């Protein structure tokens, strides 16, 4: 991972994390905020780990089924 691409623990929102990374390393080529780290690194889990990660990620974001009226 390039230096300066990991967000410091004190950052709050996406924008504040990005701005803090850019202040600390203005020449960084890739800005990765904490929230994106699991997505970015999922491939390192191997194929099964990658598939499992994204299945769980997508299932957690599926809307709840509509209640029958």
Backbone bond lengths (Angstrom), bond angles and torsions (degrees), N, CA, C in turn:
res aa  C-N    CA-C-N  psi(-1)  N-CA   C-N-CA  omega(-1)  CA-C   N-CA-C  phi
1 X - - - 1.445 - - 1.527 107.92 -
2 X 1.338 118.60 133.81 1.451 120.84 -178.39 1.527 111.65 -65.13
3 X 1.310 115.45 147.61 1.466 120.06 178.21 1.515 109.37 -59.89
4 X 1.309 116.31 138.28 1.457 120.61 177.66 1.511 113.62 87.28
5 X 1.327 118.32 -2.32 1.459 118.50 -177.04 1.518 112.92 -89.39
6 X 1.312 117.88 -17.52 1.463 120.59 177.99 1.519 108.94 -88.45
7 X 1.308 115.50 131.98 1.460 120.03 -177.70 1.519 110.76 -76.89
8 X 1.326 117.35 141.32 1.457 120.88 176.34 1.529 111.11 -66.51
9 X 1.306 117.39 154.99 1.461 122.11 -176.14 1.524 113.05 -64.61
10 X 1.334 118.77 -22.59 1.457 120.88 -174.89 1.527 113.71 -82.32
11 X 1.324 119.09 -6.30 1.466 121.07 -178.61 1.514 110.69 -69.40
12 X 1.327 116.44 147.01 1.451 120.63 -179.77 1.508 112.01 -104.00
13 X 1.300 117.34 -76.72 1.454 121.65 -175.76 1.522 111.34 -90.76
14 X 1.307 115.08 169.26 1.462 121.44 178.09 1.524 111.05 -54.01
15 X 1.316 116.58 -50.40 1.459 120.70 -176.98 1.525 110.99 -63.21
16 X 1.331 117.88 -43.37 1.465 119.30 -179.75 1.526 110.83 -65.92
17 X 1.333 118.05 -35.47 1.465 120.20 176.27 1.522 110.81 -64.04
18 X 1.325 116.28 -46.47 1.464 120.39 -179.75 1.522 110.35 -60.68
19 X 1.333 117.03 -46.77 1.465 120.17 -178.65 1.528 111.51 -63.15
20 X 1.322 117.15 -38.72 1.455 120.48 179.16 1.529 111.06 -66.23
21 X 1.316 116.56 -41.66 1.473 120.44 177.27 1.521 109.93 -61.29
22 X 1.318 116.89 -45.16 1.470 120.39 -178.49 1.526 112.31 -68.57
23 X 1.335 117.52 -32.20 1.477 119.70 175.79 1.524 110.36 -66.46
24 X 1.331 115.83 -42.17 1.459 120.47 -176.72 1.521 113.00 -76.95
25 X 1.323 117.76 -30.47 1.465 121.70 -178.01 1.529 109.40 -143.41
26 X 1.331 117.62 75.72 1.466 120.78 -174.15 1.529 114.33 -62.11
27 X 1.314 117.94 -19.48 1.469 120.32 -178.72 1.525 113.20 -97.44
28 X 1.333 117.71 7.50 1.459 120.83 -178.78 1.533 109.12 -60.33
29 X 1.325 115.79 140.78 1.463 120.48 -178.02 1.523 113.11 -92.35
30 X 1.312 117.08 -19.21 1.457 120.72 -178.14 1.524 108.77 -140.37
31 X 1.315 116.56 121.56 1.455 121.52 179.89 1.524 107.96 -101.29
32 X 1.323 115.29 119.34 1.464 120.52 179.01 1.518 109.12 -122.32
33 X 1.318 116.77 112.84 1.460 120.47 176.61 1.519 108.56 -80.47
34 X 1.328 116.01 161.51 1.475 120.82 -176.70 1.521 112.82 -53.06
35 X 1.320 117.06 -40.62 1.463 121.31 -174.86 1.537 112.30 -62.00
36 X 1.309 118.38 -27.96 1.465 121.14 -176.93 1.536 112.79 -90.81
37 X 1.309 117.83 -11.91 1.463 120.75 -176.45 1.536 113.36 -53.40
38 X 1.332 120.51 -49.19 1.466 119.43 -179.57 1.533 112.57 -60.25
39 X 1.331 116.98 -36.91 1.466 120.74 178.69 1.521 110.53 -66.89
40 X 1.314 115.09 -45.34 1.470 121.76 -176.97 1.521 111.43 -64.75
41 X 1.316 116.65 -35.60 1.458 120.84 -174.22 1.537 113.33 -98.51
42 X 1.321 118.13 2.70 1.468 121.46 -176.44 1.522 112.06 -58.30
43 X 1.302 118.23 -35.15 1.467 120.85 -178.72 1.522 111.63 -63.13
44 X 1.313 117.56 -27.39 1.462 121.01 179.57 1.530 111.95 -70.28
45 X 1.330 117.06 -10.89 1.462 121.67 178.65 1.530 111.30 -80.77
46 X 1.323 117.41 -2.73 1.460 121.25 -174.48 1.514 109.33 85.03
47 X 1.303 116.27 167.91 1.468 120.20 -175.13 1.526 112.32 -58.02
48 X 1.318 117.45 -47.16 1.466 120.26 -178.16 1.531 111.19 -63.93
49 X 1.323 116.70 -43.10 1.456 120.84 178.56 1.518 112.00 -64.52
50 X 1.342 115.88 -37.94 1.457 121.84 178.92 1.524 110.35 -63.66
51 X 1.322 115.71 -49.12 1.464 120.80 -179.81 1.525 110.43 -62.46
52 X 1.329 116.84 -43.83 1.465 121.27 179.22 1.517 111.20 -62.00
53 X 1.332 117.21 -45.68 1.467 121.11 -179.92 1.523 110.47 -56.94
54 X 1.339 117.39 -51.57 1.456 119.91 -175.46 1.524 112.58 -72.92
55 X 1.326 118.59 -29.28 1.460 119.88 174.67 1.537 108.90 -62.99
56 X 1.333 116.26 -48.91 1.466 120.30 -179.84 1.520 111.24 -64.26
57 X 1.321 116.25 -40.72 1.471 121.23 179.38 1.523 110.42 -60.60
58 X 1.335 116.69 -47.90 1.461 120.71 -178.05 1.525 112.12 -69.60
59 X 1.326 117.52 -39.24 1.462 120.17 178.31 1.524 111.60 -63.32
60 X 1.315 117.08 -35.16 1.461 121.06 179.97 1.525 111.77 -68.56
61 X 1.311 117.35 -20.40 1.458 121.46 -177.48 1.519 113.72 -103.94
62 X 1.329 117.15 -1.82 1.465 119.84 177.98 1.511 109.47 -69.61
63 X 1.326 116.21 137.81 1.471 117.58 177.12 1.521 110.22 -66.27
64 X 1.302 115.31 149.57 1.464 121.12 177.46 1.521 108.47 -66.32
65 X 1.321 117.89 144.13 1.476 119.46 178.40 1.521 110.36 -60.94
66 X 1.307 115.07 145.56 1.473 120.48 179.25 1.523 109.02 -68.19
67 X 1.306 116.31 139.74 1.464 121.35 178.59 1.525 109.03 -71.14
68 X 1.322 115.37 141.97 1.467 119.67 175.91 1.522 109.60 -68.35
69 X 1.299 114.98 135.92 1.474 119.23 179.66 1.486 110.93 -94.64
